[in-house]
Amino acid sequence: MDVSGGSGHPRPDNDESAGPHAGSPPPDPGHSEPTAADTPGEQPAEQSRSTEDDTAGQSPTVSKDTGGPADPSGAAPREQLPAEDVAARDGAGEGTGKDTPHEPAPQPPAPGHHGHARAEAHTGGSPGRPPRRRPEPGGGLLMGRPFGVPVYVAPSWFLVAALITWVFGGQLDRVLPELGAARYLVSLFFAVAFYASVLVHELAHTVAALRFELPVRRIQLQFFGGVSEIEKEAETPGREFVLAFVGPLLSLVLAGVFYLALLPVEPGTVPGVLLAGLMISNLIVAAFNLLPGLPLDGGRMLRAVVWKITGKPMSGTVAAAWVGRALAVSVLIGLPWLTRSGALGSEAVDNVGMDTVMDALLAAILAAIIWTGAGNSLRMARLREHLPELRARALTRRAVPVPPDTPLSEALRRANASGARALVVVDTEGRPVSLVREAAIVGVPEHRRPWVPVSGLAQDLTDGMRVSAELSGEELLDALRAAPATEYLVVEETGEIYGVLSAADVERAFVKAMARPS
């Protein structure tokens, strides 16, 4: 299922002529460290954690509001230090970010249906150094790496395999009663063979994505199908159409192969029943995925068509997502009715029995998956549309360099005098060695600040804490997630200090961008 779409439009820059700025990074996924939301010494705003969908590639969580000279919204600048005044004001008015959204994780696909969970594609690192290796995605039992892409079997698959074994075993008992208990072994083989067909479906998407130079994070077989996590969007509607169509096409090819294999086989035998079941199941997979609504493959094909006609990826996503929601309602209402009326080849029933309840439950699950996937596609489209608005240069706070033995009170005085909102500790040759943590400044009483050196409140710079001022959008978020911290040193391509980037500023700008209508 495709949970992404759309493209972004650049946002007007802040006034960058005033000089470098400064800020702080997304918090560690497993640890949240408070940071000040504004000038050094100001009361820190509570931050959320960054999360990734292993499913979902995934986006950082973000806290509310932006402020200060680097506010990308263009709001009036806040006053500079002294920090205690700003802290008192912010404590009464700033949001805490407790209810901020997470990037939606990929939803389980419908039966035999694949999903494309867009994850970020880049990793961060310091200038002149190779990017850090992205950790293994995980997500279940690793089965292999075809074409270099890891294939995982999620724990939920075993539940579905058991359900298929039980249901198909009951059908075998009516067709081949002589099998006895061995029918469940045959049913288990069918369940494995069916999901092998789903894997071929997913590999078709994977090969097409790799052919278009789109990185694939992983393939996961899970409840109700499989998911191909492609980390980038197709660049053209034509490629998007091909990328979506190859999956159902391979399922149709498999159905044809099983049909040809079935011709010389006697119908009433175990091989005949297995081949017939696999042929029919692949036909169902192909037909279901060709339905024209997100998150199904047919929905992505519809999105590509609308994208081609309008020239706007977002328009294609909106159209295909709403068709997907209409499809979800149709499945919820229509599937039980068709089954009950006998339109699907079963005998009509006049009473509400266990089969009717199971049909209604299946329809509800499918409808929920389709509806949720369509909604996720809309949210991801909005995310990708607004991601280019996040630019390191626009969000960076102006910083003032200070020697390590500088008293905190003197450093804050220099920052106020120069209009800076961050402190960078430099060595005797002017090279940055650490960043003064805003949260640490808040904890120092005003009467002690003349006696506390800034070096005691600073965090040593690591490779990942140096980011380029040219980063924006997904590349910026990837760089921050690769090395979780609260502040980052922003540098020019020449290595010159541009300022300090705060994770809290990035998070608030992210929420603000997502709150605006597309």
VENNOR-V853219 format. One record per pair of residues at least 24 apart in sequence whose ideal C-beta (glycine too) atoms are under 8 Angstrom apart, sorted by the first residue. I is the first residue (numbers start at 1). J is the second residue. D is the distance in whole Angstrom. If there is no record, write none. Layout:
# VENNOR-V853219
i=I j=J d=D
i=I j=J d=D
This chain:
# VENNOR-V853219
i=1 j=106 d=7
i=1 j=107 d=6
i=1 j=109 d=5
i=1 j=110 d=8
i=1 j=113 d=6
i=1 j=114 d=7
i=1 j=115 d=3
i=1 j=116 d=7
i=1 j=117 d=8
i=1 j=227 d=7
i=1 j=294 d=7
i=1 j=295 d=3
i=1 j=296 d=7
i=1 j=369 d=8
i=1 j=373 d=4
i=1 j=376 d=8
i=1 j=377 d=8
i=2 j=115 d=7
i=2 j=116 d=5
i=2 j=244 d=7
i=2 j=294 d=6
i=2 j=295 d=5
i=2 j=299 d=7
i=2 j=300 d=5
i=2 j=303 d=8
i=2 j=373 d=8
i=2 j=377 d=6
i=3 j=56 d=7
i=3 j=104 d=6
i=3 j=106 d=5
i=3 j=107 d=7
i=3 j=115 d=7
i=3 j=116 d=7
i=3 j=117 d=6
i=3 j=118 d=7
i=3 j=295 d=6
i=3 j=373 d=6
i=3 j=376 d=4
i=3 j=377 d=5
i=3 j=379 d=8
i=3 j=380 d=5
i=4 j=116 d=7
i=4 j=117 d=8
i=4 j=118 d=4
i=4 j=233 d=6
i=4 j=377 d=7
i=4 j=380 d=4
i=4 j=381 d=7
i=4 j=383 d=8
i=4 j=384 d=6
i=5 j=233 d=7
i=5 j=294 d=8
i=5 j=303 d=6
i=5 j=313 d=6
i=5 j=314 d=7
i=5 j=316 d=7
i=5 j=317 d=4
i=5 j=320 d=8
i=5 j=377 d=6
i=5 j=380 d=6
i=5 j=381 d=4
i=5 j=384 d=7
i=6 j=313 d=5
i=6 j=314 d=4
i=6 j=317 d=5
i=6 j=380 d=7
i=6 j=381 d=3
i=6 j=382 d=7
i=6 j=383 d=8
i=6 j=384 d=5
i=6 j=385 d=4
i=6 j=518 d=7
i=7 j=233 d=8
i=7 j=312 d=8
i=7 j=313 d=5
i=7 j=314 d=7
i=7 j=384 d=6
i=7 j=385 d=6
i=8 j=384 d=6
i=8 j=385 d=5
i=8 j=386 d=6
i=8 j=387 d=5
i=8 j=388 d=4
i=8 j=389 d=7
i=8 j=473 d=7
i=9 j=385 d=7
i=9 j=388 d=7
i=10 j=388 d=5
i=10 j=389 d=7
i=11 j=72 d=6
i=11 j=388 d=7
i=11 j=389 d=4
i=11 j=391 d=8
i=11 j=394 d=8
i=11 j=513 d=7
i=12 j=74 d=8
i=13 j=391 d=7
i=13 j=393 d=7
i=13 j=394 d=5
i=14 j=69 d=7
i=14 j=70 d=6
i=14 j=71 d=7
i=14 j=72 d=6
i=14 j=74 d=7
i=14 j=394 d=5
i=16 j=393 d=6
i=16 j=394 d=7
i=18 j=69 d=7
i=18 j=398 d=7
i=18 j=419 d=8
i=19 j=398 d=6
i=20 j=396 d=7
i=20 j=398 d=5
i=20 j=399 d=6
i=20 j=490 d=7
i=20 j=497 d=7
i=20 j=498 d=4
i=20 j=499 d=4
i=21 j=69 d=7
i=21 j=70 d=5
i=21 j=395 d=7
i=21 j=396 d=4
i=21 j=397 d=4
i=21 j=398 d=5
i=21 j=399 d=7
i=21 j=421 d=7
i=21 j=422 d=8
i=21 j=490 d=8
i=21 j=498 d=7
i=21 j=499 d=4
i=21 j=500 d=7
i=21 j=501 d=8
i=22 j=70 d=8
i=22 j=396 d=6
i=22 j=397 d=3
i=22 j=398 d=6
i=22 j=399 d=4
i=22 j=420 d=7
i=22 j=421 d=6
i=22 j=422 d=3
i=22 j=424 d=8
i=22 j=487 d=8
i=22 j=490 d=7
i=22 j=499 d=4
i=22 j=500 d=3
i=22 j=501 d=7
i=22 j=502 d=7
i=23 j=70 d=7
i=23 j=395 d=6
i=23 j=396 d=6
i=23 j=397 d=5
i=23 j=422 d=7
i=23 j=487 d=7
i=23 j=488 d=7
i=23 j=490 d=8
i=23 j=499 d=7
i=23 j=500 d=6
i=23 j=501 d=4
i=23 j=502 d=3
i=23 j=503 d=7
i=23 j=504 d=8
i=23 j=505 d=4
i=23 j=506 d=7
i=24 j=438 d=7
i=24 j=485 d=7
i=24 j=486 d=4
i=24 j=487 d=4
i=24 j=488 d=7
i=24 j=500 d=7
i=24 j=501 d=7
i=24 j=502 d=3
i=24 j=503 d=4
i=24 j=504 d=6
i=24 j=505 d=7
i=25 j=465 d=8
i=25 j=480 d=4
i=25 j=483 d=8
i=25 j=484 d=6
i=25 j=485 d=5
i=25 j=486 d=6
i=25 j=487 d=7
i=25 j=488 d=5
i=25 j=501 d=7
i=25 j=502 d=7
i=25 j=503 d=4
i=25 j=506 d=7
i=26 j=50 d=4
i=26 j=60 d=4
i=26 j=61 d=8
i=26 j=477 d=8
i=26 j=480 d=5
i=26 j=481 d=6
i=26 j=484 d=6
i=26 j=503 d=4
i=26 j=506 d=6
i=26 j=507 d=6
i=27 j=484 d=6
i=27 j=486 d=7
i=27 j=503 d=6
i=28 j=484 d=4
i=28 j=485 d=8
i=29 j=484 d=7
i=31 j=484 d=8
i=33 j=439 d=7
i=33 j=486 d=5
i=34 j=439 d=5
i=35 j=437 d=7
i=35 j=438 d=5
i=35 j=439 d=5
i=35 j=486 d=4
i=35 j=487 d=7
i=35 j=502 d=6
i=35 j=503 d=7
i=35 j=504 d=5
i=36 j=83 d=8
i=36 j=87 d=8
i=36 j=438 d=3
i=36 j=439 d=6
i=36 j=441 d=7
i=36 j=442 d=6
i=36 j=502 d=8
i=36 j=504 d=8
i=37 j=65 d=8
i=37 j=67 d=7
i=37 j=90 d=6
i=37 j=94 d=5
i=37 j=502 d=8
i=37 j=504 d=5
i=37 j=508 d=8
i=38 j=67 d=6
i=38 j=68 d=5
i=38 j=78 d=6
i=38 j=86 d=5
i=38 j=90 d=6
i=38 j=421 d=7
i=39 j=68 d=7
i=39 j=78 d=7
i=39 j=80 d=6
i=39 j=81 d=5
i=39 j=83 d=6
i=39 j=86 d=5
i=39 j=415 d=7
i=39 j=421 d=5
i=40 j=81 d=7
i=40 j=83 d=6
i=40 j=411 d=8
i=40 j=412 d=6
i=40 j=415 d=6
i=40 j=421 d=7
i=40 j=422 d=6
i=40 j=423 d=6
i=40 j=436 d=6
i=40 j=438 d=6
i=40 j=441 d=5
i=41 j=81 d=6
i=41 j=82 d=7
i=41 j=83 d=2
i=41 j=84 d=7
i=41 j=86 d=7
i=41 j=87 d=7
i=41 j=412 d=6
i=41 j=438 d=7
i=41 j=441 d=4
i=41 j=442 d=6
i=42 j=83 d=5
i=42 j=86 d=4
i=42 j=87 d=5
i=42 j=90 d=6
i=42 j=438 d=7
i=42 j=442 d=7
i=43 j=86 d=8
i=43 j=87 d=4
i=43 j=88 d=7
i=43 j=90 d=5
i=43 j=91 d=5
i=43 j=94 d=8
i=43 j=442 d=6
i=44 j=438 d=6
i=44 j=439 d=5
i=44 j=442 d=6
i=44 j=504 d=8
i=45 j=90 d=7
i=45 j=94 d=5
i=45 j=95 d=7
i=45 j=96 d=7
i=45 j=97 d=7
i=45 j=504 d=5
i=45 j=508 d=8
i=46 j=96 d=4
i=46 j=97 d=6
i=46 j=98 d=7
i=47 j=97 d=6
i=47 j=486 d=8
i=47 j=503 d=6
i=47 j=504 d=6
i=47 j=507 d=6
i=48 j=97 d=5
i=48 j=98 d=8
i=48 j=100 d=5
i=48 j=507 d=7
i=50 j=480 d=8
i=50 j=481 d=6
i=50 j=484 d=7
i=51 j=102 d=5
i=51 j=103 d=7
i=52 j=119 d=7
i=52 j=481 d=7
i=53 j=103 d=6
i=53 j=104 d=7
i=53 j=105 d=4
i=53 j=106 d=6
i=53 j=117 d=6
i=53 j=119 d=7
i=54 j=105 d=8
i=54 j=137 d=5
i=54 j=138 d=6
i=54 j=139 d=5
i=54 j=218 d=8
i=55 j=105 d=4
i=55 j=106 d=4
i=55 j=117 d=5
i=55 j=139 d=7
i=55 j=220 d=8
i=55 j=227 d=7
i=55 j=229 d=7
i=56 j=103 d=6
i=56 j=104 d=7
i=56 j=105 d=4
i=56 j=106 d=5
i=56 j=117 d=4
i=56 j=118 d=7
i=56 j=119 d=6
i=56 j=229 d=7
i=57 j=103 d=7
i=57 j=106 d=8
i=57 j=117 d=6
i=57 j=118 d=6
i=57 j=119 d=3
i=57 j=120 d=6
i=57 j=217 d=7
i=57 j=229 d=7
i=57 j=231 d=7
i=58 j=102 d=8
i=58 j=103 d=5
i=58 j=105 d=7
i=58 j=119 d=6
i=58 j=120 d=7
i=59 j=102 d=7
i=59 j=103 d=3
i=59 j=120 d=8
i=59 j=383 d=6
i=59 j=477 d=7
i=59 j=510 d=7
i=60 j=103 d=8
i=60 j=477 d=6
i=60 j=480 d=7
i=60 j=481 d=7
i=60 j=506 d=8
i=60 j=507 d=6
i=60 j=510 d=7
i=61 j=97 d=7
i=61 j=100 d=5
i=61 j=101 d=7
i=61 j=102 d=5
i=61 j=507 d=7
i=62 j=97 d=7
i=62 j=100 d=5
i=62 j=101 d=8
i=62 j=506 d=7
i=62 j=507 d=3
i=62 j=508 d=6
i=62 j=509 d=8
i=62 j=510 d=4
i=62 j=511 d=4
i=62 j=514 d=8
i=63 j=95 d=6
i=63 j=96 d=7
i=63 j=97 d=3
i=63 j=100 d=6
i=63 j=504 d=6
i=63 j=507 d=5
i=63 j=508 d=6
i=63 j=511 d=7
i=64 j=94 d=8
i=64 j=95 d=3
i=64 j=96 d=8
i=64 j=97 d=6
i=64 j=100 d=7
i=64 j=508 d=6
i=64 j=511 d=5
i=64 j=512 d=8
i=65 j=94 d=6
i=65 j=95 d=5
i=65 j=508 d=5
i=65 j=511 d=8
i=65 j=512 d=7
i=66 j=505 d=6
i=66 j=508 d=4
i=66 j=509 d=5
i=66 j=512 d=6
i=67 j=94 d=8
i=67 j=508 d=8
i=68 j=397 d=7
i=68 j=421 d=6
i=68 j=505 d=8
i=69 j=397 d=7
i=69 j=398 d=7
i=69 j=419 d=8
i=69 j=421 d=7
i=70 j=394 d=7
i=70 j=395 d=5
i=70 j=396 d=6
i=70 j=397 d=5
i=70 j=398 d=8
i=70 j=421 d=8
i=70 j=505 d=6
i=71 j=509 d=8
i=72 j=389 d=7
i=72 j=390 d=8
i=72 j=391 d=8
i=72 j=394 d=5
i=72 j=395 d=6
i=72 j=509 d=5
i=72 j=512 d=7
i=72 j=513 d=8
i=73 j=509 d=8
i=73 j=512 d=6
i=80 j=415 d=7
i=80 j=416 d=5
i=80 j=419 d=6
i=80 j=420 d=8
i=80 j=421 d=7
i=81 j=412 d=5
i=81 j=413 d=8
i=81 j=415 d=6
i=81 j=416 d=4
i=82 j=412 d=7
i=82 j=416 d=7
i=82 j=446 d=8
i=83 j=412 d=7
i=83 j=441 d=6
i=83 j=442 d=7
i=84 j=446 d=6
i=87 j=442 d=6
i=97 j=507 d=7
i=97 j=511 d=8
i=100 j=507 d=7
i=100 j=511 d=6
i=101 j=511 d=8
i=101 j=514 d=7
i=103 j=379 d=8
i=103 j=380 d=8
i=103 j=383 d=7
i=104 j=375 d=8
i=104 j=376 d=4
i=104 j=379 d=6
i=104 j=380 d=7
i=106 j=227 d=6
i=106 j=229 d=7
i=106 j=376 d=8
i=107 j=295 d=7
i=107 j=369 d=6
i=107 j=372 d=5
i=107 j=373 d=5
i=107 j=376 d=6
i=108 j=156 d=7
i=108 j=222 d=6
i=108 j=223 d=5
i=108 j=224 d=5
i=108 j=225 d=7
i=108 j=227 d=8
i=108 j=369 d=6
i=109 j=222 d=8
i=109 j=224 d=6
i=109 j=225 d=4
i=109 j=226 d=6
i=109 j=227 d=6
i=109 j=295 d=7
i=109 j=369 d=7
i=109 j=373 d=8
i=110 j=224 d=6
i=110 j=225 d=6
i=110 j=288 d=6
i=110 j=289 d=8
i=110 j=296 d=7
i=110 j=366 d=6
i=110 j=369 d=5
i=110 j=370 d=6
i=111 j=224 d=5
i=111 j=225 d=6
i=111 j=284 d=7
i=111 j=285 d=7
i=111 j=288 d=6
i=111 j=366 d=7
i=112 j=194 d=8
i=112 j=197 d=8
i=112 j=198 d=5
i=112 j=201 d=7
i=112 j=224 d=8
i=112 j=225 d=5
i=112 j=226 d=8
i=112 j=251 d=7
i=112 j=281 d=7
i=112 j=282 d=8
i=112 j=284 d=7
i=112 j=285 d=3
i=112 j=288 d=6
i=112 j=289 d=7
i=113 j=224 d=7
i=113 j=225 d=5
i=113 j=226 d=8
i=113 j=285 d=7
i=113 j=288 d=6
i=113 j=289 d=5
i=113 j=295 d=8
i=113 j=296 d=6
i=113 j=297 d=7
i=114 j=198 d=8
i=114 j=201 d=6
i=114 j=202 d=5
i=114 j=205 d=6
i=114 j=225 d=7
i=114 j=226 d=5
i=114 j=227 d=6
i=114 j=228 d=5
i=114 j=247 d=5
i=114 j=289 d=7
i=114 j=297 d=7
i=115 j=225 d=8
i=115 j=226 d=7
i=115 j=227 d=4
i=115 j=228 d=7
i=115 j=229 d=8
i=115 j=295 d=6
i=115 j=373 d=7
i=116 j=205 d=7
i=116 j=227 d=8
i=116 j=228 d=6
i=116 j=229 d=7
i=116 j=230 d=5
i=116 j=300 d=8
i=117 j=217 d=8
i=117 j=227 d=6
i=117 j=229 d=4
i=117 j=230 d=8
i=118 j=229 d=8
i=118 j=230 d=7
i=118 j=231 d=6
i=118 j=232 d=7
i=118 j=233 d=7
i=118 j=380 d=6
i=118 j=384 d=8
i=119 j=217 d=5
i=119 j=229 d=6
i=119 j=231 d=5
i=120 j=231 d=7
i=120 j=474 d=5
i=120 j=477 d=6
i=120 j=478 d=5
i=120 j=481 d=7
i=121 j=215 d=6
i=121 j=231 d=4
i=121 j=232 d=5
i=121 j=474 d=7
i=121 j=478 d=7
i=122 j=474 d=7
i=122 j=475 d=5
i=122 j=478 d=4
i=122 j=479 d=7
i=123 j=478 d=6
i=123 j=479 d=8
i=123 j=482 d=5
i=124 j=464 d=6
i=124 j=467 d=7
i=124 j=478 d=6
i=124 j=479 d=3
i=124 j=480 d=7
i=124 j=481 d=7
i=124 j=482 d=3
i=124 j=483 d=6
i=125 j=463 d=6
i=125 j=464 d=6
i=125 j=479 d=7
i=125 j=482 d=7
i=126 j=463 d=4
i=126 j=464 d=7
i=126 j=465 d=8
i=126 j=466 d=4
i=127 j=466 d=6
i=127 j=468 d=6
i=127 j=491 d=6
i=127 j=493 d=7
i=127 j=495 d=7
i=129 j=463 d=6
i=131 j=482 d=7
i=132 j=464 d=7
i=132 j=482 d=5
i=132 j=483 d=7
i=134 j=482 d=8
i=137 j=217 d=5
i=137 j=218 d=5
i=137 j=229 d=7
i=139 j=218 d=6
i=139 j=220 d=5
i=140 j=220 d=6
i=140 j=221 d=8
i=140 j=222 d=8
i=146 j=203 d=6
i=146 j=206 d=8
i=147 j=203 d=7
i=147 j=206 d=6
i=147 j=207 d=7
i=147 j=210 d=6
i=149 j=206 d=5
i=149 j=210 d=8
i=149 j=216 d=5
i=149 j=217 d=8
i=149 j=218 d=6
i=149 j=219 d=6
i=150 j=218 d=5
i=150 j=219 d=7
i=151 j=199 d=7
i=151 j=218 d=7
i=151 j=219 d=5
i=151 j=220 d=8
i=151 j=221 d=7
i=152 j=218 d=6
i=152 j=219 d=7
i=152 j=220 d=5
i=152 j=221 d=7
i=153 j=220 d=8
i=153 j=221 d=5
i=153 j=222 d=8
i=154 j=220 d=6
i=154 j=221 d=7
i=154 j=222 d=4
i=154 j=223 d=7
i=156 j=222 d=5
i=156 j=223 d=4
i=157 j=195 d=7
i=157 j=221 d=5
i=157 j=222 d=6
i=157 j=223 d=7
i=159 j=223 d=7
i=160 j=191 d=8
i=160 j=223 d=6
i=160 j=224 d=7
i=161 j=188 d=7
i=161 j=191 d=4
i=161 j=192 d=7
i=161 j=195 d=7
i=164 j=190 d=7
i=164 j=191 d=4
i=164 j=194 d=7
i=165 j=190 d=8
i=165 j=191 d=5
i=168 j=277 d=7
i=172 j=273 d=7
i=175 j=268 d=8
i=175 j=273 d=6
i=176 j=268 d=7
i=176 j=270 d=7
i=176 j=273 d=7
i=179 j=270 d=7
i=186 j=270 d=6
i=186 j=273 d=8
i=186 j=274 d=7
i=189 j=274 d=7
i=190 j=274 d=6
i=190 j=277 d=6
i=190 j=278 d=7
i=193 j=274 d=7
i=193 j=278 d=6
i=194 j=277 d=8
i=194 j=278 d=7
i=194 j=281 d=5
i=195 j=221 d=6
i=195 j=226 d=8
i=197 j=251 d=7
i=197 j=254 d=5
i=197 j=278 d=7
i=197 j=281 d=7
i=197 j=282 d=5
i=197 j=285 d=7
i=198 j=225 d=6
i=198 j=226 d=5
i=198 j=285 d=7
i=199 j=226 d=7
i=200 j=250 d=6
i=200 j=251 d=8
i=200 j=254 d=6
i=201 j=226 d=7
i=201 j=247 d=5
i=201 j=248 d=8
i=201 j=250 d=6
i=201 j=251 d=5
i=201 j=285 d=7
i=201 j=289 d=8
i=202 j=226 d=4
i=202 j=227 d=8
i=202 j=228 d=5
i=202 j=247 d=7
i=203 j=250 d=8
i=204 j=246 d=4
i=204 j=247 d=5
i=204 j=249 d=7
i=204 j=250 d=4
i=205 j=230 d=7
i=205 j=243 d=6
i=205 j=244 d=8
i=205 j=246 d=6
i=205 j=247 d=5
i=206 j=230 d=8
i=207 j=246 d=8
i=208 j=242 d=6
i=208 j=243 d=5
i=208 j=246 d=5
i=209 j=243 d=6
i=212 j=239 d=5
i=212 j=243 d=7
i=214 j=243 d=8
i=224 j=365 d=7
i=224 j=366 d=8
i=224 j=369 d=7
i=233 j=313 d=8
i=233 j=384 d=7
i=237 j=304 d=4
i=237 j=305 d=7
i=237 j=307 d=4
i=237 j=308 d=4
i=237 j=313 d=8
i=237 j=316 d=7
i=238 j=304 d=7
i=238 j=308 d=7
i=240 j=300 d=6
i=240 j=303 d=7
i=240 j=304 d=4
i=240 j=307 d=7
i=241 j=300 d=8
i=241 j=301 d=5
i=241 j=304 d=4
i=241 j=305 d=7
i=243 j=300 d=7
i=244 j=297 d=4
i=244 j=298 d=8
i=244 j=300 d=4
i=244 j=301 d=5
i=244 j=304 d=7
i=245 j=297 d=7
i=245 j=301 d=6
i=247 j=289 d=6
i=247 j=297 d=5
i=248 j=285 d=8
i=248 j=286 d=4
i=248 j=289 d=5
i=248 j=290 d=5
i=248 j=297 d=5
i=248 j=298 d=8
i=249 j=286 d=8
i=251 j=282 d=5
i=251 j=283 d=8
i=251 j=285 d=5
i=251 j=286 d=4
i=251 j=289 d=7
i=252 j=282 d=7
i=252 j=283 d=7
i=252 j=286 d=5
i=254 j=278 d=8
i=254 j=282 d=5
i=255 j=279 d=5
i=255 j=280 d=8
i=255 j=282 d=4
i=255 j=283 d=5
i=255 j=286 d=7
i=258 j=282 d=7
i=291 j=327 d=6
i=292 j=320 d=7
i=292 j=323 d=6
i=292 j=327 d=8
i=293 j=320 d=6
i=293 j=321 d=8
i=293 j=323 d=4
i=293 j=324 d=3
i=293 j=325 d=7
i=293 j=326 d=7
i=293 j=327 d=4
i=293 j=328 d=8
i=293 j=370 d=7
i=293 j=374 d=7
i=294 j=320 d=4
i=294 j=321 d=5
i=294 j=323 d=7
i=294 j=324 d=4
i=294 j=373 d=6
i=294 j=374 d=5
i=294 j=377 d=4
i=295 j=324 d=7
i=295 j=370 d=7
i=295 j=373 d=3
i=295 j=374 d=6
i=295 j=376 d=7
i=295 j=377 d=6
i=296 j=324 d=7
i=296 j=327 d=8
i=296 j=370 d=7
i=296 j=373 d=8
i=299 j=323 d=7
i=299 j=324 d=5
i=299 j=374 d=8
i=299 j=377 d=8
i=313 j=381 d=7
i=314 j=381 d=6
i=314 j=385 d=6
i=314 j=518 d=6
i=317 j=377 d=6
i=317 j=378 d=7
i=317 j=381 d=4
i=318 j=378 d=7
i=318 j=381 d=7
i=320 j=374 d=8
i=320 j=377 d=7
i=321 j=374 d=4
i=321 j=375 d=7
i=321 j=377 d=5
i=321 j=378 d=5
i=321 j=381 d=8
i=322 j=374 d=7
i=324 j=370 d=6
i=324 j=371 d=7
i=324 j=373 d=7
i=324 j=374 d=3
i=324 j=377 d=7
i=325 j=370 d=8
i=325 j=371 d=6
i=325 j=374 d=5
i=325 j=375 d=8
i=327 j=370 d=6
i=328 j=366 d=8
i=328 j=367 d=4
i=328 j=368 d=7
i=328 j=370 d=4
i=328 j=371 d=4
i=328 j=374 d=7
i=329 j=367 d=7
i=329 j=371 d=8
i=331 j=363 d=6
i=331 j=366 d=5
i=331 j=367 d=5
i=331 j=370 d=7
i=332 j=363 d=5
i=332 j=364 d=6
i=332 j=366 d=8
i=332 j=367 d=4
i=333 j=363 d=8
i=334 j=363 d=8
i=335 j=359 d=7
i=335 j=362 d=7
i=335 j=363 d=4
i=335 j=366 d=7
i=336 j=360 d=5
i=336 j=363 d=5
i=381 j=518 d=7
i=382 j=514 d=6
i=382 j=518 d=5
i=383 j=514 d=7
i=385 j=518 d=5
i=386 j=513 d=4
i=386 j=514 d=6
i=386 j=516 d=7
i=386 j=518 d=8
i=387 j=473 d=4
i=387 j=474 d=6
i=387 j=477 d=8
i=387 j=513 d=8
i=388 j=472 d=6
i=388 j=473 d=5
i=389 j=473 d=8
i=389 j=509 d=7
i=389 j=513 d=5
i=390 j=472 d=6
i=390 j=473 d=6
i=390 j=476 d=6
i=390 j=477 d=7
i=390 j=506 d=6
i=390 j=509 d=6
i=390 j=510 d=6
i=390 j=513 d=7
i=391 j=471 d=8
i=391 j=472 d=4
i=391 j=473 d=8
i=391 j=476 d=7
i=392 j=467 d=6
i=392 j=468 d=7
i=392 j=469 d=5
i=392 j=470 d=7
i=392 j=471 d=5
i=392 j=472 d=7
i=392 j=476 d=5
i=392 j=490 d=6
i=392 j=501 d=6
i=393 j=469 d=5
i=393 j=470 d=7
i=393 j=472 d=8
i=393 j=490 d=8
i=393 j=498 d=7
i=395 j=501 d=6
i=395 j=502 d=8
i=395 j=505 d=5
i=395 j=506 d=6
i=395 j=509 d=6
i=396 j=469 d=7
i=396 j=490 d=5
i=396 j=498 d=6
i=396 j=499 d=4
i=396 j=500 d=7
i=396 j=501 d=5
i=397 j=421 d=4
i=397 j=422 d=5
i=397 j=499 d=5
i=397 j=500 d=5
i=397 j=501 d=7
i=397 j=502 d=7
i=397 j=505 d=7
i=398 j=422 d=7
i=398 j=499 d=5
i=399 j=423 d=7
i=399 j=424 d=5
i=399 j=497 d=7
i=399 j=499 d=5
i=399 j=500 d=5
i=400 j=424 d=7
i=401 j=425 d=8
i=401 j=426 d=4
i=401 j=430 d=7
i=401 j=432 d=7
i=401 j=497 d=7
i=402 j=426 d=7
i=402 j=436 d=8
i=402 j=454 d=6
i=403 j=428 d=8
i=404 j=433 d=7
i=404 j=434 d=8
i=404 j=453 d=6
i=404 j=454 d=7
i=404 j=455 d=4
i=404 j=458 d=7
i=405 j=453 d=5
i=405 j=455 d=7
i=406 j=453 d=7
i=406 j=454 d=5
i=407 j=449 d=7
i=407 j=450 d=5
i=407 j=451 d=7
i=407 j=452 d=7
i=407 j=453 d=6
i=407 j=454 d=8
i=408 j=441 d=7
i=408 j=444 d=6
i=408 j=449 d=4
i=408 j=450 d=8
i=408 j=452 d=5
i=408 j=453 d=7
i=408 j=454 d=6
i=408 j=457 d=7
i=409 j=446 d=8
i=409 j=449 d=4
i=409 j=450 d=5
i=410 j=450 d=8
i=411 j=436 d=7
i=411 j=454 d=5
i=412 j=441 d=8
i=412 j=449 d=7
i=422 j=487 d=7
i=422 j=499 d=7
i=422 j=500 d=4
i=422 j=502 d=8
i=423 j=454 d=6
i=423 j=458 d=8
i=424 j=489 d=7
i=424 j=497 d=6
i=424 j=500 d=7
i=425 j=454 d=6
i=425 j=455 d=6
i=425 j=458 d=5
i=432 j=461 d=6
i=432 j=489 d=6
i=432 j=497 d=6
i=433 j=458 d=8
i=433 j=460 d=7
i=433 j=461 d=6
i=434 j=458 d=4
i=434 j=459 d=6
i=434 j=460 d=5
i=434 j=461 d=6
i=435 j=459 d=6
i=435 j=461 d=7
i=435 j=465 d=7
i=435 j=487 d=5
i=435 j=488 d=8
i=435 j=489 d=6
i=435 j=500 d=6
i=437 j=486 d=6
i=437 j=487 d=7
i=438 j=486 d=7
i=438 j=487 d=7
i=438 j=502 d=7
i=439 j=486 d=7
i=459 j=485 d=7
i=459 j=486 d=8
i=459 j=487 d=7
i=461 j=489 d=6
i=465 j=489 d=6
i=466 j=491 d=6
i=467 j=491 d=7
i=467 j=501 d=6
i=468 j=492 d=8
i=468 j=493 d=7
i=469 j=493 d=8
i=469 j=498 d=4
i=476 j=506 d=7
i=477 j=506 d=8
i=480 j=506 d=7
